[in-house]
């Protein structure tokens, strides 16, 4: 693919991602689904261009999302979790054995989620007292454990979806895509 085509594809994916992120202002319950969908769009850039181009698209979408998207939680979830995960996934799966890439991806996910929890707790003053209705035995010490467990389950599902969509794209949609971008 020529550099002009890579630039055009990157601009299209960036524009589409920012437009989708802006839709979270109109439909607020999509605050976490839209960033995940925008993360899926990064697969196109990784497959067709390169990981360097994908990092550039990720950076552009992250900056624009944090600046212009009214729903800041959607911008933060894209920037902190969903935007870079397909890039890390591609790098780890190409360089490491399967079991080690899974362990590394889970560790990265856990580190990001726990760091996000503590940053929101200590820097933004978000209190977790509302979570104590779940069970009378739930204390703040257990919340990181719960975040880790549910985070691992969610990212296992997200990783599986990314893998399946990559396979589908490479086997079915890539031929159609190649007709339009040369």
N, C-alpha and C positions, 0 to 999 in steps of 0.2 A: 504494500500500500504506500502511495506517495505521501510526502509530508503535508501537501495541501489537503489531501483526503483525510489524513489523521487529524489535522487541525479542524476541518469541517465537522468530522465526526465528534471530536471532543467538544466543539461549540454546541452541537446539536444535543448531545447528552447533558452538557452543563445547563443549557437553556431548559430542556425538558425536566431535569431534576429540580431546578429552581422553581419552575412553574408548578410542579407537583408539590414542592415544599410550601409554596404560597397558598396552595389549596387547603392547607391545614388551618388557615385563618377562616375559611368559609365553612369547612366541615371539621370541627375541632376533635371529633372522636377518632380521626385518622392520624393523630399526633405521633403514633409509633408505627403505624403501618406504612405511611408514606416514606419515612426515612429508610425503612427496610426495602421498599420497592426501589428507591433511588440507589441503594446499595447494590441491588440486582443489576441495575443499568451499568455499573462499573465493570461487570463481567464482559460486556461488549467491548469496552476499551481494552481490557486485559487481553482478550482473545484476538482482537483485530489489530491493535496497535502494539502496546507494550505496557509493562508495569510502570515505567516512567511517565507515560502519558496518562495512565490511570491515576497516578499520584497527583499530577497536575490538575486533572478534572476534579479529583477529590478536594484538593486545596481550594479551587475556584468555587465549587458548590458549598464548601464549608464556610468560606468567608462571606459569600453572598447570602447564605442562609442565616448566618449570625447577624448580618447587617440589616437585611430587608424583610426577613420573614417575621411576621408579628408573633407567631407561636415559637417562643425561644426554646421550649422543651423539645420541639421537633428538630430545630437547628442543632441543639446540643446532642441529641441522640444520634443524629447523622454524623456530627463531627467526632463524637467520642466513641461511637460503637459501630454503626452500620456502614459508614463511608469507607473506612480503611479495612474493614474485616475481609472483604473479597480479595483485596491486594495481599494481605498477610496470608490468607488461605492459599492463594496461588503460589506465593513464595515458599511457604512451608511444605506444601504438598509436592513441589518440584524438587526440593533440596533434602528433605528428611524422609525416613521410612514412615509408613502409615501410622504405626503406634506412637512414634515420637511426635509426629505432626499433630495427632489428636491431643496428646498430653500438653504440648506447647500451646495449641489453640485454646484449650480449656484453661490453662494457667493465665494466658493473656486476658481471656474473658473474665475470669475471676478477679484478677488484679484491677481491671478497668471498672468492674461493677462495685467492688469493695471501695476502691478509691473514690468513685463517684458518690457512694453512700456517705463516706466520711467527709468529703468536701462539702456536700450539700448539708450535712448535719452541723459541721463546725463553722463553715464560712458563710453559708446562707441562712443559718439559723432555723432550718427545717427540723421540726420536732417529730419524733416517732411515737408520741403518746397515743395517737389515733389507731395504731396497729395493735394495741394491747387488748382490743375487744376480741381478737381471734381466740385467745385462750388466756385464762388467768395466770398461767405459768410463763407466758412470753415476756421476757425481759429484753432490754436493749442489747445484751450480750449475744442473744440468739439471732438477732436480726441479720447480721452478716452471714451466718450459717444458712439461714433461709434464702437470702439473696443469692448465695453461692449455689445452692441446690436448684432453685428455680431458674437461675441464670444458665447453669449448665444444661438443664433440660431444654430451655428455649433455644440456646445456641446450637445444641445438637440438632434440633429441628431446622433451624435456619441454615446451618451448614449442609444438612441433607438436601434442602430445597435448592440451595446454590449449586450443589454438585449435580443434581438432576437437571436443573435448568441449563447448566453449562453443557451437559451431554446432549440435551435436546437441541440447543442452539448449534453445536458443532455438527450434529448429524442431519438436521432438518432445515434450519433457518439460514445457515451460513451461505448456502448456495444462492438463495434469494438475495441475501444481503450483498454478496459479491457483485451482483449485477449492477447495483446502484453506486457502490463505492469501489473504485478500482485503484 
